[in-house]
Amino acid sequence: MARKFFGTDGIRGRTNKGVMTAATAMRVGQAAGTHFLRGDHRHRVVIGKDTRLSGYMMESALVAGFTSVGMDVIMTGPLPTPAIALLTREMRADLGVMISASHNPFEDNGIKLFGPDGFKLSDDAEAAIEHLLEHEPPLVEPSRIGRARRIDDARGRYIHAIKRSVASDIRFDDLKVVVDCANGAAYQVAPSAIWELGAKVIAMGVEPNGTNINDGVGSTSLDAIKARVVEEGADIGIALDGDADRLIVIDEKGETIDGDQIMALIASRLRARGDLSGGGVVATVMSNLGLERYLEGIGLTLERTKVGDRYVLERMKAGGFNVGGEQSGHMILLDHGTTGDGTVAALRVLASMVRSGKPASELLHVFDPVPQLLKNVRYSGGRPLENATVKQVIADSEAELIGRGRLVIRPSGTEPVIRVMAEGDDAAQVETVVDRICNAVRAAI
Protein backbone atom coordinates (compact mmCIF):
# COMPACT_ATOMS: atom_id res chain seq x y z
CA MET A 1 0.00 0.00 0.00
CA ALA A 2 1.31 3.46 -0.91
CA ARG A 3 2.25 5.66 2.03
CA LYS A 4 -0.46 8.31 2.24
CA PHE A 5 0.31 9.74 5.68
CA PHE A 6 3.77 8.64 6.81
CA GLY A 7 7.00 10.07 5.38
CA THR A 8 10.61 9.40 6.31
CA ASP A 9 10.06 10.65 9.85
CA GLY A 10 6.45 10.15 10.89
CA ILE A 11 3.64 12.36 9.61
CA ARG A 12 4.51 15.95 8.78
CA GLY A 13 3.02 18.90 6.94
CA ARG A 14 1.63 22.42 7.01
CA THR A 15 -0.66 22.88 9.99
CA ASN A 16 -4.39 23.04 9.21
CA LYS A 17 -3.77 21.72 5.71
CA GLY A 18 -3.52 18.28 4.16
CA VAL A 19 -2.69 15.58 6.71
CA MET A 20 -1.74 17.95 9.52
CA THR A 21 -5.16 18.89 10.89
CA ALA A 22 -6.80 18.34 14.26
CA ALA A 23 -9.23 15.92 12.64
CA THR A 24 -6.41 13.81 11.21
CA ALA A 25 -4.53 13.91 14.50
CA MET A 26 -7.56 12.54 16.30
CA ARG A 27 -7.85 9.73 13.76
CA VAL A 28 -4.13 8.98 14.12
CA GLY A 29 -4.65 8.69 17.86
CA GLN A 30 -7.53 6.31 17.32
CA ALA A 31 -5.69 4.22 14.72
CA ALA A 32 -2.36 4.06 16.58
CA GLY A 33 -4.15 3.40 19.84
CA THR A 34 -6.15 0.57 18.30
CA HIS A 35 -3.00 -0.95 16.80
CA PHE A 36 -1.25 -1.02 20.19
CA LEU A 37 -4.21 -2.31 22.24
CA ARG A 38 -2.75 -5.70 23.07
CA GLY A 39 -3.58 -7.71 26.15
CA ASP A 40 -6.02 -6.89 28.93
CA HIS A 41 -3.87 -4.43 30.93
CA ARG A 42 -4.68 -0.72 31.23
CA HIS A 43 -3.02 0.77 28.13
CA ARG A 44 -0.96 3.94 28.25
CA VAL A 45 0.52 6.45 25.79
CA VAL A 46 3.08 9.19 26.51
CA ILE A 47 2.67 12.41 24.50
CA GLY A 48 5.30 15.14 24.27
CA LYS A 49 5.66 18.16 22.02
CA ASP A 50 7.96 20.99 21.01
CA THR A 51 7.07 24.68 21.38
CA ARG A 52 4.96 25.31 18.28
CA LEU A 53 1.70 27.17 18.71
CA SER A 54 -0.13 24.37 16.93
CA GLY A 55 1.18 21.87 19.48
CA TYR A 56 -1.72 22.65 21.80
CA MET A 57 -4.26 21.87 19.08
CA MET A 58 -2.54 18.68 17.97
CA GLU A 59 -2.06 17.49 21.54
CA SER A 60 -5.74 17.95 22.38
CA ALA A 61 -6.80 16.13 19.21
CA LEU A 62 -4.46 13.21 19.89
CA VAL A 63 -5.68 12.97 23.49
CA ALA A 64 -9.27 12.78 22.22
CA GLY A 65 -8.33 10.05 19.77
CA PHE A 66 -6.39 7.88 22.21
CA THR A 67 -8.89 8.16 25.06
CA SER A 68 -11.80 7.36 22.73
CA VAL A 69 -10.33 3.92 22.02
CA GLY A 70 -9.52 3.22 25.65
CA MET A 71 -5.95 4.43 26.13
CA ASP A 72 -4.80 6.46 29.12
CA VAL A 73 -2.69 9.47 28.20
CA ILE A 74 0.33 10.98 29.97
CA MET A 75 1.32 14.47 28.74
CA THR A 76 4.80 15.81 29.40
CA GLY A 77 4.70 19.26 27.83
CA PRO A 78 7.69 20.49 25.79
CA LEU A 79 10.49 17.91 25.78
CA PRO A 80 13.00 16.65 23.19
CA THR A 81 12.03 13.76 20.96
CA PRO A 82 14.56 11.40 22.62
CA ALA A 83 13.03 12.19 26.01
CA ILE A 84 9.68 10.84 24.83
CA ALA A 85 11.36 7.67 23.56
CA LEU A 86 13.03 7.30 26.97
CA LEU A 87 9.87 7.93 28.99
CA THR A 88 7.86 5.54 26.83
CA ARG A 89 10.14 2.72 27.96
CA GLU A 90 10.61 3.87 31.54
CA MET A 91 6.88 4.30 32.17
CA ARG A 92 6.07 0.93 30.57
CA ALA A 93 3.85 2.70 28.07
CA ASP A 94 2.42 0.94 25.04
CA LEU A 95 3.16 3.85 22.73
CA GLY A 96 4.97 7.19 22.63
CA VAL A 97 4.09 10.25 20.55
CA MET A 98 6.16 13.34 19.80
CA ILE A 99 4.40 16.33 18.26
CA SER A 100 7.06 18.15 16.27
CA ALA A 101 8.19 19.10 12.79
CA SER A 102 11.83 19.07 13.90
CA HIS A 103 13.83 21.73 12.02
CA ASN A 104 10.88 22.99 9.95
CA PRO A 105 9.34 26.46 10.51
CA PHE A 106 6.59 26.94 13.08
CA GLU A 107 3.81 26.75 10.47
CA ASP A 108 4.53 23.04 10.06
CA ASN A 109 3.99 20.28 12.58
CA GLY A 110 4.35 16.54 12.74
CA ILE A 111 3.58 13.35 14.63
CA LYS A 112 6.35 10.87 15.46
CA LEU A 113 5.43 7.51 16.96
CA PHE A 114 7.46 5.20 19.18
CA GLY A 115 6.71 1.62 20.12
CA PRO A 116 6.84 0.31 23.71
CA ASP A 117 10.56 -0.41 23.26
CA GLY A 118 11.26 3.30 22.60
CA PHE A 119 12.17 2.76 18.95
CA LYS A 120 10.46 4.43 16.01
CA LEU A 121 7.89 2.28 14.26
CA SER A 122 8.75 -0.12 11.48
CA ASP A 123 7.36 0.23 7.97
CA ASP A 124 4.98 -2.65 8.71
CA ALA A 125 3.61 -0.96 11.83
CA GLU A 126 3.11 2.33 9.97
CA ALA A 127 1.36 0.47 7.13
CA ALA A 128 -0.97 -1.19 9.65
CA ILE A 129 -1.84 2.19 11.17
CA GLU A 130 -2.42 3.68 7.72
CA HIS A 131 -4.83 0.82 7.00
CA LEU A 132 -6.71 1.56 10.23
CA LEU A 133 -6.93 5.25 9.29
CA GLU A 134 -9.10 4.26 6.33
CA HIS A 135 -11.73 2.63 8.56
CA GLU A 136 -14.02 3.73 11.36
CA PRO A 137 -12.31 3.21 14.73
CA PRO A 138 -13.71 0.76 17.30
CA LEU A 139 -14.77 3.22 20.00
CA VAL A 140 -14.98 1.84 23.53
CA GLU A 141 -17.90 1.82 25.95
CA PRO A 142 -18.21 4.98 28.13
CA SER A 143 -16.85 3.17 31.18
CA ARG A 144 -13.64 2.26 29.32
CA ILE A 145 -12.79 5.71 27.94
CA GLY A 146 -9.18 6.60 28.81
CA ARG A 147 -8.04 9.19 31.31
CA ALA A 148 -5.51 11.97 30.66
CA ARG A 149 -3.03 13.58 33.04
CA ARG A 150 0.06 15.75 32.95
CA ILE A 151 3.25 14.87 34.81
CA ASP A 152 5.54 17.48 36.34
CA ASP A 153 8.82 15.59 36.73
CA ALA A 154 9.45 14.61 33.11
CA ARG A 155 12.21 17.19 32.59
CA GLY A 156 14.07 16.06 35.69
CA ARG A 157 13.82 12.40 34.67
CA TYR A 158 15.33 13.13 31.28
CA ILE A 159 18.15 15.33 32.62
CA HIS A 160 19.09 12.65 35.15
CA ALA A 161 19.11 9.98 32.43
CA ILE A 162 21.30 11.82 29.93
CA LYS A 163 23.83 12.88 32.55
CA ARG A 164 24.52 9.18 33.05
CA SER A 165 26.04 9.14 29.55
CA VAL A 166 29.04 11.00 31.01
CA ALA A 167 31.51 9.15 33.26
CA SER A 168 31.18 10.09 36.93
CA ASP A 169 34.75 11.43 37.06
CA ILE A 170 34.15 13.98 34.29
CA ARG A 171 33.24 17.59 35.04
CA PHE A 172 32.92 20.50 32.62
CA ASP A 173 34.11 23.17 35.07
CA ASP A 174 36.67 24.76 32.76
CA LEU A 175 34.40 24.95 29.70
CA LYS A 176 32.41 27.95 28.51
CA VAL A 177 29.63 26.62 26.30
CA VAL A 178 27.10 28.47 24.14
CA VAL A 179 23.93 26.36 23.89
CA ASP A 180 21.41 27.26 21.17
CA CYS A 181 18.10 25.47 21.69
CA ALA A 182 16.33 26.85 18.58
CA ASN A 183 13.50 28.16 20.80
CA GLY A 184 12.43 24.54 20.73
CA ALA A 185 11.84 21.49 22.85
CA ALA A 186 15.20 21.48 24.68
CA TYR A 187 15.06 25.11 25.82
CA GLN A 188 14.98 24.06 29.47
CA VAL A 189 16.67 20.66 29.63
CA ALA A 190 19.81 21.10 27.48
CA PRO A 191 21.25 24.18 29.23
CA SER A 192 20.35 22.66 32.61
CA ALA A 193 22.08 19.33 31.94
CA ILE A 194 25.30 20.97 30.73
CA TRP A 195 25.27 23.46 33.62
CA GLU A 196 24.72 20.71 36.18
CA LEU A 197 27.88 19.03 34.91
CA GLY A 198 29.85 22.18 35.75
CA ALA A 199 30.11 24.20 32.54
CA LYS A 200 29.54 27.93 32.29
CA VAL A 201 26.51 28.01 30.01
CA ILE A 202 25.49 30.87 27.76
CA ALA A 203 21.99 29.97 26.58
CA MET A 204 20.31 31.30 23.46
CA GLY A 205 17.19 30.27 21.59
CA VAL A 206 15.51 29.70 24.96
CA GLU A 207 12.58 32.13 24.72
CA PRO A 208 9.90 30.25 22.74
CA ASN A 209 6.70 32.13 21.98
CA GLY A 210 4.96 29.58 19.77
CA THR A 211 6.07 31.10 16.47
CA ASN A 212 9.84 31.56 16.75
CA ILE A 213 11.02 27.95 16.77
CA ASN A 214 13.99 27.54 14.36
CA ASP A 215 13.62 31.22 13.43
CA GLY A 216 17.17 32.49 12.96
CA VAL A 217 18.47 30.11 15.62
CA GLY A 218 19.27 26.42 15.99
CA SER A 219 21.17 23.87 13.94
CA THR A 220 19.79 25.08 10.61
CA SER A 221 20.48 28.80 11.23
CA LEU A 222 24.02 29.01 12.50
CA ASP A 223 25.02 32.65 11.98
CA ALA A 224 23.77 33.74 15.40
CA ILE A 225 25.56 31.06 17.41
CA LYS A 226 28.77 31.46 15.41
CA ALA A 227 28.86 35.15 16.25
CA ARG A 228 27.99 34.48 19.90
CA VAL A 229 30.75 31.89 20.36
CA VAL A 230 33.39 34.30 19.07
CA GLU A 231 31.94 37.28 20.93
CA GLU A 232 31.88 35.42 24.27
CA GLY A 233 35.25 33.76 23.78
CA ALA A 234 33.50 30.43 24.33
CA ASP A 235 35.20 27.07 24.01
CA ILE A 236 32.43 25.57 21.92
CA GLY A 237 28.89 26.11 20.64
CA ILE A 238 26.14 23.51 20.76
CA ALA A 239 23.32 24.02 18.23
CA LEU A 240 20.20 21.86 18.49
CA ASP A 241 17.14 21.77 16.26
CA GLY A 242 13.49 22.22 17.18
CA ASP A 243 13.02 18.79 18.75
CA ALA A 244 16.67 18.38 19.84
CA ASP A 245 17.41 15.10 18.09
CA ARG A 246 20.02 16.87 15.95
CA LEU A 247 23.38 18.47 16.83
CA ILE A 248 25.75 20.78 14.99
CA VAL A 249 28.88 22.00 16.79
CA ILE A 250 30.59 25.38 16.44
CA ASP A 251 34.27 25.42 17.38
CA GLU A 252 35.99 28.24 19.30
CA LYS A 253 36.88 29.93 16.00
CA GLY A 254 33.25 30.08 14.88
CA GLU A 255 33.58 27.27 12.34
CA THR A 256 30.88 24.66 11.71
CA ILE A 257 31.43 21.01 12.66
CA ASP A 258 28.87 18.68 11.07
CA GLY A 259 27.61 15.25 12.02
CA ASP A 260 30.25 13.39 10.04
CA GLN A 261 33.09 14.79 12.13
CA ILE A 262 31.14 14.16 15.35
CA MET A 263 30.54 10.54 14.37
CA ALA A 264 34.21 10.11 13.48
CA LEU A 265 35.27 11.50 16.88
CA ILE A 266 32.87 9.39 18.92
CA ALA A 267 33.59 6.20 16.96
CA SER A 268 37.36 6.60 17.15
CA ARG A 269 37.31 7.22 20.90
CA LEU A 270 35.01 4.25 21.53
CA ARG A 271 37.25 2.07 19.36
CA ALA A 272 40.30 3.12 21.37
CA ARG A 273 38.50 1.99 24.55
CA GLY A 274 37.27 -1.24 22.99
CA ASP A 275 33.65 -0.12 23.25
CA LEU A 276 32.73 0.27 19.56
CA SER A 277 30.30 -2.38 18.35
CA GLY A 278 29.71 -3.62 14.82
CA GLY A 279 33.17 -2.84 13.50
CA GLY A 280 32.24 0.59 12.18
CA VAL A 281 29.64 3.30 11.82
CA VAL A 282 26.25 3.50 10.09
CA ALA A 283 25.47 6.69 8.15
CA THR A 284 23.44 7.70 5.11
CA VAL A 285 24.32 8.20 1.48
CA MET A 286 24.80 11.91 2.28
CA SER A 287 27.83 11.41 4.52
CA ASN A 288 31.11 12.71 3.14
CA LEU A 289 33.46 10.41 1.27
CA GLY A 290 36.20 11.69 3.58
CA LEU A 291 34.48 9.99 6.52
CA GLU A 292 34.43 6.70 4.65
CA ARG A 293 38.11 6.98 3.77
CA TYR A 294 39.05 7.90 7.36
CA LEU A 295 37.19 4.94 8.85
CA GLU A 296 38.72 2.55 6.32
CA GLY A 297 42.14 3.90 7.27
CA ILE A 298 41.68 2.87 10.91
CA GLY A 299 40.20 -0.51 10.06
CA LEU A 300 36.51 0.38 10.38
CA THR A 301 33.63 0.25 7.92
CA LEU A 302 31.04 2.82 6.92
CA GLU A 303 27.65 1.25 6.28
CA ARG A 304 25.44 3.55 4.20
CA THR A 305 21.65 3.68 4.20
CA LYS A 306 19.08 5.84 2.49
CA VAL A 307 18.37 9.19 4.12
CA GLY A 308 16.42 9.10 7.37
CA ASP A 309 17.56 8.32 10.88
CA ARG A 310 15.04 5.46 11.09
CA TYR A 311 16.91 3.65 8.30
CA VAL A 312 20.21 4.26 10.05
CA LEU A 313 18.72 2.81 13.22
CA GLU A 314 17.35 -0.26 11.45
CA ARG A 315 20.81 -1.05 10.04
CA MET A 316 22.44 -0.43 13.41
CA LYS A 317 20.11 -2.88 15.13
CA ALA A 318 20.52 -5.49 12.40
CA GLY A 319 24.32 -5.27 12.39
CA GLY A 320 24.98 -4.75 16.08
CA PHE A 321 26.37 -1.21 15.68
CA ASN A 322 26.26 1.29 18.54
CA VAL A 323 27.24 4.47 16.64
CA GLY A 324 25.37 5.91 13.70
CA GLY A 325 23.87 9.11 12.41
CA GLU A 326 23.53 11.65 9.66
CA GLN A 327 25.73 14.42 8.36
CA SER A 328 22.90 16.81 9.21
CA GLY A 329 23.44 16.12 12.91
CA HIS A 330 21.30 13.18 13.97
CA MET A 331 23.51 11.19 16.33
CA ILE A 332 22.28 7.76 17.41
CA LEU A 333 24.27 6.28 20.29
CA LEU A 334 22.52 3.05 21.16
CA ASP A 335 24.43 2.66 24.41
CA HIS A 336 22.54 5.72 25.68
CA GLY A 337 19.19 5.83 23.87
CA THR A 338 16.92 4.43 21.19
CA THR A 339 16.82 7.41 18.85
CA GLY A 340 18.85 10.45 17.84
CA ASP A 341 19.73 12.69 20.78
CA GLY A 342 21.54 15.97 20.15
CA THR A 343 22.09 16.70 23.83
CA VAL A 344 23.64 13.30 24.59
CA ALA A 345 25.93 13.68 21.58
CA ALA A 346 26.92 17.13 22.83
CA LEU A 347 27.77 15.70 26.25
CA ARG A 348 29.98 13.07 24.59
CA VAL A 349 31.84 15.80 22.67
CA LEU A 350 32.29 17.92 25.81
CA ALA A 351 33.58 14.90 27.73
CA SER A 352 36.10 14.24 24.95
CA MET A 353 37.28 17.84 25.18
CA VAL A 354 37.85 17.44 28.92
CA ARG A 355 39.72 14.14 28.56
CA SER A 356 41.88 15.25 25.64
CA GLY A 357 42.57 18.82 26.72
CA LYS A 358 42.32 19.80 23.04
CA PRO A 359 40.32 22.76 21.68
CA ALA A 360 37.22 21.95 19.67
CA SER A 361 38.85 23.07 16.40
CA GLU A 362 41.57 20.43 16.80
CA LEU A 363 39.56 17.67 18.46
CA LEU A 364 36.74 17.76 15.93
CA HIS A 365 38.87 17.98 12.80
CA VAL A 366 39.14 14.21 12.59
CA PHE A 367 39.39 13.91 8.80
CA ASP A 368 39.67 16.14 5.74
CA PRO A 369 36.32 16.15 3.94
CA VAL A 370 36.30 16.01 0.16
CA PRO A 371 34.55 18.89 -1.61
CA GLN A 372 30.80 18.35 -1.36
CA LEU A 373 27.95 20.51 -2.58
CA LEU A 374 24.24 20.16 -1.85
CA LYS A 375 21.57 22.29 -3.52
CA ASN A 376 17.80 22.11 -3.27
CA VAL A 377 15.30 22.72 -6.05
CA ARG A 378 11.80 23.47 -4.80
CA TYR A 379 8.83 22.15 -6.74
CA SER A 380 5.04 22.20 -6.32
CA GLY A 381 4.01 18.96 -7.97
CA GLY A 382 4.76 16.29 -10.51
CA ARG A 383 7.80 14.01 -10.67
CA PRO A 384 10.64 15.97 -12.25
CA LEU A 385 13.17 13.17 -11.63
CA GLU A 386 11.22 10.98 -14.07
CA ASN A 387 11.69 13.48 -16.92
CA ALA A 388 13.73 11.91 -19.75
CA THR A 389 16.10 14.88 -20.09
CA VAL A 390 16.73 14.97 -16.35
CA LYS A 391 17.46 11.24 -16.34
CA GLN A 392 19.99 11.66 -19.14
CA VAL A 393 21.75 14.56 -17.44
CA ILE A 394 22.01 12.52 -14.24
CA ALA A 395 23.37 9.50 -16.11
CA ASP A 396 25.99 11.62 -17.88
CA SER A 397 27.03 13.22 -14.58
CA GLU A 398 27.37 9.85 -12.85
CA ALA A 399 29.60 8.62 -15.65
CA GLU A 400 31.75 11.75 -15.32
CA LEU A 401 32.27 11.15 -11.58
CA ILE A 402 33.06 7.42 -11.74
CA GLY A 403 36.16 6.73 -9.67
CA ARG A 404 36.44 10.36 -8.57
CA GLY A 405 33.30 11.07 -6.56
CA ARG A 406 29.65 10.36 -5.85
CA LEU A 407 26.27 11.71 -6.83
CA VAL A 408 23.07 11.55 -4.76
CA ILE A 409 19.76 12.95 -6.04
CA ARG A 410 16.53 12.44 -4.14
CA PRO A 411 13.22 14.09 -3.26
CA SER A 412 13.10 15.19 0.35
CA GLY A 413 10.87 13.17 2.64
CA THR A 414 9.96 16.20 4.75
CA GLU A 415 9.48 19.12 2.33
CA PRO A 416 8.74 19.64 -1.41
CA VAL A 417 12.32 19.90 -2.68
CA ILE A 418 14.66 17.83 -4.83
CA ARG A 419 18.05 17.49 -3.13
CA VAL A 420 21.05 17.35 -5.46
CA MET A 421 24.38 16.41 -3.88
CA ALA A 422 27.72 15.69 -5.49
CA GLU A 423 31.16 15.22 -4.01
CA GLY A 424 34.61 14.48 -5.32
CA ASP A 425 38.23 15.48 -5.19
CA ASP A 426 37.75 18.26 -7.79
CA ALA A 427 35.63 21.08 -6.29
CA ALA A 428 35.07 22.80 -9.64
CA GLN A 429 33.82 19.59 -11.20
CA VAL A 430 31.47 19.01 -8.27
CA GLU A 431 29.95 22.48 -8.63
CA THR A 432 29.54 22.09 -12.38
CA VAL A 433 27.76 18.76 -11.99
CA VAL A 434 25.36 20.02 -9.31
CA ASP A 435 24.44 23.17 -11.25
CA ARG A 436 23.89 21.17 -14.43
CA ILE A 437 21.46 18.79 -12.73
CA CYS A 438 19.64 21.56 -10.84
CA ASN A 439 19.12 23.48 -14.07
CA ALA A 440 17.73 20.37 -15.76
CA VAL A 441 15.32 19.75 -12.86
CA ARG A 442 14.14 23.40 -12.92
CA ALA A 443 13.52 23.16 -16.66
CA ALA A 444 11.48 20.00 -16.16
CA ILE A 445 9.40 21.65 -13.43
WOSUL-V513659 format. One record per residue. N is the residue number from 1. RES is the residue in three letters. OMEGA is omega in whole degrees, 0 to 359 (* if undefined). Layout:
[[N/RES/OMEGA] [N/RES/OMEGA]]
This chain:
[[1/MET/179] [2/ALA/180] [3/ARG/183] [4/LYS/184] [5/PHE/187] [6/PHE/173] [7/GLY/182] [8/THR/180] [9/ASP/180] [10/GLY/180] [11/ILE/184] [12/ARG/177] [13/GLY/178] [14/ARG/183] [15/THR/181] [16/ASN/174] [17/LYS/174] [18/GLY/184] [19/VAL/187] [20/MET/177] [21/THR/178] [22/ALA/181] [23/ALA/178] [24/THR/180] [25/ALA/178] [26/MET/179] [27/ARG/176] [28/VAL/177] [29/GLY/179] [30/GLN/183] [31/ALA/180] [32/ALA/178] [33/GLY/179] [34/THR/181] [35/HIS/184] [36/PHE/173] [37/LEU/183] [38/ARG/182] [39/GLY/184] [40/ASP/177] [41/HIS/176] [42/ARG/187] [43/HIS/189] [44/ARG/175] [45/VAL/176] [46/VAL/180] [47/ILE/173] [48/GLY/181] [49/LYS/170] [50/ASP/191] [51/THR/181] [52/ARG/178] [53/LEU/183] [54/SER/179] [55/GLY/179] [56/TYR/181] [57/MET/183] [58/MET/178] [59/GLU/180] [60/SER/180] [61/ALA/179] [62/LEU/178] [63/VAL/179] [64/ALA/181] [65/GLY/182] [66/PHE/182] [67/THR/182] [68/SER/178] [69/VAL/171] [70/GLY/179] [71/MET/169] [72/ASP/185] [73/VAL/172] [74/ILE/180] [75/MET/183] [76/THR/190] [77/GLY/184] [78/PRO/177] [79/LEU/177] [80/PRO/176] [81/THR/180] [82/PRO/177] [83/ALA/179] [84/ILE/175] [85/ALA/180] [86/LEU/183] [87/LEU/177] [88/THR/178] [89/ARG/186] [90/GLU/183] [91/MET/178] [92/ARG/179] [93/ALA/178] [94/ASP/187] [95/LEU/174] [96/GLY/181] [97/VAL/172] [98/MET/179] [99/ILE/183] [100/SER/170] [101/ALA/170] [102/SER/185] [103/HIS/181] [104/ASN/178] [105/PRO/188] [106/PHE/181] [107/GLU/179] [108/ASP/170] [109/ASN/183] [110/GLY/179] [111/ILE/176] [112/LYS/184] [113/LEU/177] [114/PHE/175] [115/GLY/182] [116/PRO/178] [117/ASP/180] [118/GLY/179] [119/PHE/175] [120/LYS/186] [121/LEU/175] [122/SER/176] [123/ASP/181] [124/ASP/179] [125/ALA/178] [126/GLU/178] [127/ALA/179] [128/ALA/179] [129/ILE/177] [130/GLU/179] [131/HIS/180] [132/LEU/179] [133/LEU/181] [134/GLU/183] [135/HIS/178] [136/GLU/183] [137/PRO/176] [138/PRO/182] [139/LEU/185] [140/VAL/174] [141/GLU/183] [142/PRO/182] [143/SER/183] [144/ARG/177] [145/ILE/183] [146/GLY/176] [147/ARG/179] [148/ALA/178] [149/ARG/174] [150/ARG/176] [151/ILE/186] [152/ASP/187] [153/ASP/184] [154/ALA/181] [155/ARG/180] [156/GLY/178] [157/ARG/182] [158/TYR/179] [159/ILE/179] [160/HIS/183] [161/ALA/185] [162/ILE/176] [163/LYS/178] [164/ARG/177] [165/SER/179] [166/VAL/180] [167/ALA/187] [168/SER/181] [169/ASP/182] [170/ILE/172] [171/ARG/182] [172/PHE/189] [173/ASP/186] [174/ASP/183] [175/LEU/170] [176/LYS/190] [177/VAL/170] [178/VAL/181] [179/VAL/180] [180/ASP/185] [181/CYS/173] [182/ALA/187] [183/ASN/186] [184/GLY/193] [185/ALA/184] [186/ALA/189] [187/TYR/176] [188/GLN/191] [189/VAL/185] [190/ALA/177] [191/PRO/181] [192/SER/182] [193/ALA/182] [194/ILE/177] [195/TRP/181] [196/GLU/177] [197/LEU/169] [198/GLY/184] [199/ALA/167] [200/LYS/188] [201/VAL/171] [202/ILE/186] [203/ALA/173] [204/MET/185] [205/GLY/184] [206/VAL/179] [207/GLU/182] [208/PRO/177] [209/ASN/180] [210/GLY/183] [211/THR/184] [212/ASN/177] [213/ILE/180] [214/ASN/184] [215/ASP/180] [216/GLY/180] [217/VAL/176] [218/GLY/190] [219/SER/178] [220/THR/178] [221/SER/195] [222/LEU/184] [223/ASP/184] [224/ALA/182] [225/ILE/176] [226/LYS/180] [227/ALA/183] [228/ARG/179] [229/VAL/180] [230/VAL/181] [231/GLU/183] [232/GLU/185] [233/GLY/184] [234/ALA/178] [235/ASP/185] [236/ILE/173] [237/GLY/180] [238/ILE/182] [239/ALA/178] [240/LEU/175] [241/ASP/189] [242/GLY/179] [243/ASP/170] [244/ALA/172] [245/ASP/185] [246/ARG/181] [247/LEU/166] [248/ILE/182] [249/VAL/172] [250/ILE/181] [251/ASP/186] [252/GLU/178] [253/LYS/181] [254/GLY/180] [255/GLU/183] [256/THR/174] [257/ILE/185] [258/ASP/184] [259/GLY/180] [260/ASP/179] [261/GLN/179] [262/ILE/177] [263/MET/180] [264/ALA/179] [265/LEU/184] [266/ILE/181] [267/ALA/182] [268/SER/180] [269/ARG/175] [270/LEU/179] [271/ARG/181] [272/ALA/180] [273/ARG/183] [274/GLY/184] [275/ASP/179] [276/LEU/181] [277/SER/174] [278/GLY/178] [279/GLY/179] [280/GLY/186] [281/VAL/173] [282/VAL/178] [283/ALA/182] [284/THR/178] [285/VAL/182] [286/MET/182] [287/SER/188] [288/ASN/177] [289/LEU/177] [290/GLY/177] [291/LEU/180] [292/GLU/180] [293/ARG/179] [294/TYR/182] [295/LEU/177] [296/GLU/182] [297/GLY/178] [298/ILE/174] [299/GLY/180] [300/LEU/179] [301/THR/170] [302/LEU/176] [303/GLU/182] [304/ARG/176] [305/THR/171] [306/LYS/187] [307/VAL/181] [308/GLY/184] [309/ASP/178] [310/ARG/179] [311/TYR/173] [312/VAL/182] [313/LEU/179] [314/GLU/179] [315/ARG/178] [316/MET/181] [317/LYS/182] [318/ALA/185] [319/GLY/178] [320/GLY/178] [321/PHE/175] [322/ASN/176] [323/VAL/177] [324/GLY/178] [325/GLY/182] [326/GLU/177] [327/GLN/182] [328/SER/173] [329/GLY/174] [330/HIS/179] [331/MET/180] [332/ILE/179] [333/LEU/190] [334/LEU/174] [335/ASP/186] [336/HIS/181] [337/GLY/185] [338/THR/181] [339/THR/180] [340/GLY/181] [341/ASP/182] [342/GLY/182] [343/THR/177] [344/VAL/178] [345/ALA/178] [346/ALA/179] [347/LEU/178] [348/ARG/178] [349/VAL/180] [350/LEU/178] [351/ALA/178] [352/SER/176] [353/MET/180] [354/VAL/183] [355/ARG/185] [356/SER/186] [357/GLY/182] [358/LYS/173] [359/PRO/183] [360/ALA/183] [361/SER/178] [362/GLU/184] [363/LEU/187] [364/LEU/169] [365/HIS/187] [366/VAL/181] [367/PHE/176] [368/ASP/179] [369/PRO/173] [370/VAL/178] [371/PRO/182] [372/GLN/181] [373/LEU/177] [374/LEU/175] [375/LYS/180] [376/ASN/174] [377/VAL/182] [378/ARG/178] [379/TYR/186] [380/SER/180] [381/GLY/180] [382/GLY/181] [383/ARG/185] [384/PRO/181] [385/LEU/177] [386/GLU/178] [387/ASN/185] [388/ALA/180] [389/THR/179] [390/VAL/179] [391/LYS/181] [392/GLN/178] [393/VAL/179] [394/ILE/180] [395/ALA/179] [396/ASP/181] [397/SER/178] [398/GLU/179] [399/ALA/180] [400/GLU/185] [401/LEU/184] [402/ILE/179] [403/GLY/183] [404/ARG/181] [405/GLY/183] [406/ARG/178] [407/LEU/177] [408/VAL/177] [409/ILE/183] [410/ARG/169] [411/PRO/177] [412/SER/176] [413/GLY/184] [414/THR/179] [415/GLU/186] [416/PRO/177] [417/VAL/169] [418/ILE/180] [419/ARG/180] [420/VAL/181] [421/MET/173] [422/ALA/175] [423/GLU/179] [424/GLY/184] [425/ASP/181] [426/ASP/184] [427/ALA/181] [428/ALA/178] [429/GLN/179] [430/VAL/181] [431/GLU/180] [432/THR/181] [433/VAL/182] [434/VAL/181] [435/ASP/180] [436/ARG/181] [437/ILE/179] [438/CYS/178] [439/ASN/178] [440/ALA/179] [441/VAL/179] [442/ARG/179] [443/ALA/179] [444/ALA/179] [445/ILE/*]]
